[in-house]
Amino acid sequence: MKLKVKILKLKAGRPVAILHKKTADKISVNIDDRLSLAKDSKKIISIIDIATGLLKENEIAVSNEIVKSLKLRGGEFIDINLAPHPESTNLIYKKLKCIPLNEKELEKIISDIVKNALTEPEIAYFVSSIYKCGMSIKETEYLIKAIVNTGKTLKLKGKVADKHSIGGIAGNRTTPIIISICSSAGLIMPKTSSRAITSAAGTADVIESIAKIEFSIPQLYKIIKKTKACMVWGGSLGLAPADDKIIQIERLLNLDPE
């Protein structure tokens, strides 16, 4: 089916498409079902919402995330189809039963998170399953590899080091001290941090009070070449898009780290 694009200038945090109720009834979809949107060779999975007075029956209203991904213009037509139910939901239910996941299974879950094939409640179930059942060392390794492989990667020369803590301790600001000392000693430390999840301010929020923290990857290379280190917000770089989406859910669930 082809529908006429209506751009809402809506930033939803994930791809969201709004259908007229008559259109939704015609193709038998409900709120939070998945829709595949395509323009030329590009495709994106979107979550469905339904309205009546906002748009006409032959129209589809789309969020900024869809506009940017498919490079859409208002008034043009795009192809829409029902997206199949992702296999990874069965893998999440498996983890909810505290059954360990193998490398391919975790790769599938992370890939579907990045492709927006999973809804927020499904990602919440995945986060909750890990919170409830924990992860083995092997599962942790597989999860980290999957998150890295689905994002952009910095290629740096020299001795590259990183610093991380479990977080959750209010006012614990070791990052600026450690990064400064280690980089002055010659180590390369491209430090990315998250915003607050369960506390009033995360490392990125604190650094932002005194310096800019949002940069592009080319800007990051320039900073590291000059100073050997950086302290930036990871959410603006696309280095770990799966992690960014999982953090959004953790924030909603207000899960404390252990």
C-alpha positions in Angstrom: 0.0 0.0 0.0 1.2 3.5 -0.8 0.3 6.5 1.5 1.0 10.2 1.2 3.6 11.5 3.7 2.6 14.2 6.2 5.5 15.6 8.2 4.7 16.5 11.8 8.1 17.9 12.9 7.7 15.5 15.9 10.8 14.2 17.6 9.6 10.9 19.3 12.9 9.3 20.3 12.2 6.4 17.9 10.5 6.0 14.5 6.7 6.6 14.9 4.1 6.6 12.2 0.5 7.7 12.7 -2.3 6.3 10.6 -5.9 7.4 10.1 -8.2 5.1 12.0 -9.9 4.0 8.7 -6.5 3.1 7.2 -5.5 1.2 10.3 -8.8 -0.8 10.2 -8.3 -1.5 6.5 -4.9 -3.1 7.0 -5.9 -4.6 10.5 -3.3 -2.9 12.7 -3.5 -1.6 16.2 -1.5 0.9 18.3 2.1 -0.3 18.9 2.0 -2.7 16.0 5.0 -2.6 13.7 5.0 -1.1 10.2 7.7 -1.3 7.5 8.1 1.9 5.6 10.1 2.0 2.4 11.4 4.6 -0.1 13.5 3.4 -3.0 16.0 1.0 -1.4 15.7 2.3 2.1 13.5 0.7 4.8 12.7 1.5 8.4 10.6 -0.3 11.0 8.1 2.0 12.8 5.7 1.8 15.7 2.1 2.6 14.8 -0.1 5.2 16.4 -3.7 5.9 15.3 -5.6 9.2 15.0 -8.7 10.6 13.3 -8.7 14.4 13.0 -4.9 14.8 12.5 -4.7 13.5 9.0 -6.7 12.2 6.0 -7.4 8.5 5.2 -4.7 8.2 2.5 -2.0 9.9 4.6 0.7 8.7 7.0 2.1 11.2 9.5 5.8 10.5 10.4 8.2 11.5 13.1 11.5 13.3 12.5 13.4 10.0 12.9 11.6 8.5 9.9 12.0 11.8 7.9 15.8 11.8 8.5 16.3 8.0 7.8 14.3 7.9 4.5 15.0 11.5 3.5 11.3 12.2 3.1 9.5 15.3 1.8 5.9 16.2 2.7 3.4 15.2 0.0 5.4 12.3 -1.5 4.2 8.7 -1.4 5.9 5.8 0.4 5.3 2.0 0.5 4.0 0.6 3.8 3.7 -3.1 4.8 3.1 -4.9 8.0 6.4 -5.8 9.7 6.7 -9.4 10.9 6.9 -10.1 14.6 10.6 -10.3 15.5 12.1 -13.6 16.5 14.0 -11.8 19.3 10.9 -11.5 21.5 11.0 -15.3 22.0 14.6 -15.0 23.0 13.7 -12.3 25.6 11.0 -14.6 27.0 13.7 -17.3 27.2 15.9 -15.0 29.3 13.0 -14.1 31.5 13.0 -17.8 32.5 16.7 -17.3 33.5 17.9 -19.5 30.6 21.3 -18.4 29.3 21.5 -16.9 25.8 24.2 -17.7 23.3 26.2 -15.3 21.1 23.9 -15.5 18.1 20.8 -14.9 20.3 22.2 -11.8 22.0 23.3 -10.5 18.6 19.8 -10.9 17.3 18.3 -9.0 20.3 20.7 -6.1 20.0 20.3 -6.0 16.2 16.5 -5.7 16.6 16.9 -3.0 19.2 19.0 -0.9 16.9 16.7 -1.5 13.9 13.7 -0.4 16.1 12.1 -3.8 15.6 11.4 -4.1 19.3 8.9 -1.9 21.2 9.8 -0.1 24.4 7.8 -2.7 26.6 9.8 -5.5 24.9 13.1 -3.8 25.6 11.9 -3.2 29.1 11.3 -7.0 29.5 14.9 -7.6 28.2 16.4 -5.2 30.8 14.2 -6.7 33.5 15.2 -10.2 32.6 18.9 -9.3 33.1 18.1 -7.4 36.3 16.2 -10.5 37.6 18.4 -13.3 36.3 21.8 -11.7 35.9 24.3 -12.7 33.2 27.2 -15.1 33.0 30.7 -13.9 32.0 30.2 -15.3 28.6 26.8 -13.6 28.1 28.3 -10.3 29.2 31.1 -10.8 26.7 28.6 -11.6 23.9 26.4 -8.6 24.8 29.3 -6.1 24.8 30.5 -7.5 21.4 27.0 -7.1 19.9 26.7 -3.6 21.2 30.1 -2.6 19.7 29.4 -4.3 16.4 26.1 -2.5 15.8 27.6 1.0 16.3 30.3 3.2 14.8 33.9 2.6 15.9 36.8 5.0 16.6 40.1 3.9 15.1 42.9 5.4 17.2 46.7 4.8 17.2 48.7 4.4 20.4 47.9 3.0 23.8 44.1 3.4 24.2 42.6 3.1 27.7 39.2 3.4 29.2 37.6 4.0 32.6 34.2 2.9 33.8 32.4 2.5 37.1 29.1 0.9 38.0 27.7 4.3 38.9 24.9 4.9 41.3 27.0 6.8 43.9 25.8 10.5 44.1 28.5 13.1 43.8 31.2 10.5 42.8 33.1 12.4 40.1 36.3 10.5 39.5 36.2 10.7 35.7 37.7 14.2 35.2 40.6 13.4 37.6 41.4 10.0 36.1 41.1 11.1 32.5 43.4 14.2 33.1 46.1 12.2 34.9 46.2 9.3 32.4 46.1 11.4 29.3 48.9 13.6 30.7 51.0 10.4 31.1 50.5 9.6 27.4 47.5 7.3 27.3 44.7 8.0 24.8 41.4 8.1 26.6 38.3 8.8 24.5 35.9 8.9 27.4 32.2 8.8 26.7 29.6 9.0 29.5 25.9 8.7 29.9 23.4 11.2 31.3 21.7 10.5 34.6 19.8 7.2 34.9 18.9 6.9 38.6 20.6 9.9 40.1 20.1 13.7 39.8 23.1 14.0 37.4 25.3 11.6 35.5 28.9 12.3 34.5 27.9 13.8 31.2 25.4 16.2 33.0 28.1 17.3 35.4 30.7 18.0 32.7 28.1 19.9 30.6 27.9 22.4 33.5 31.4 23.6 32.6 32.0 22.4 29.0 30.3 21.3 25.8 29.8 17.5 25.7 28.0 16.9 22.3 30.4 16.5 19.3 30.5 14.7 16.0 33.0 11.9 15.4 35.2 14.1 13.1 35.3 16.7 15.9 36.2 14.0 18.4 39.2 13.0 16.3 40.4 16.6 16.3 40.0 16.9 20.1 41.8 13.6 20.8 44.7 14.5 18.4 45.2 17.8 20.3 44.6 16.6 24.0 44.9 12.7 23.8 41.5 12.6 25.7 37.9 13.8 25.7 34.9 13.7 28.0 31.8 13.6 26.0 28.2 12.4 26.0 28.1 9.1 24.2 24.5 9.4 23.1 25.3 12.0 20.4 27.9 9.9 18.6 26.2 6.7 17.5 29.0 4.6 18.9 26.6 2.4 20.8 23.0 3.0 19.6 21.7 -0.1 21.3 23.2 1.1 24.6 21.5 4.5 24.2 18.1 2.8 23.7 18.6 0.5 26.6 19.6 3.4 28.9 16.4 5.2 27.9 14.4 2.2 29.2 16.5 1.9 32.4 15.8 5.6 33.1 12.0 4.9 32.8 12.3 1.8 35.0 14.5 3.7 37.5 16.6 0.5 38.0 19.4 1.0 40.5 22.8 -0.6 39.5 24.1 -3.4 41.7 
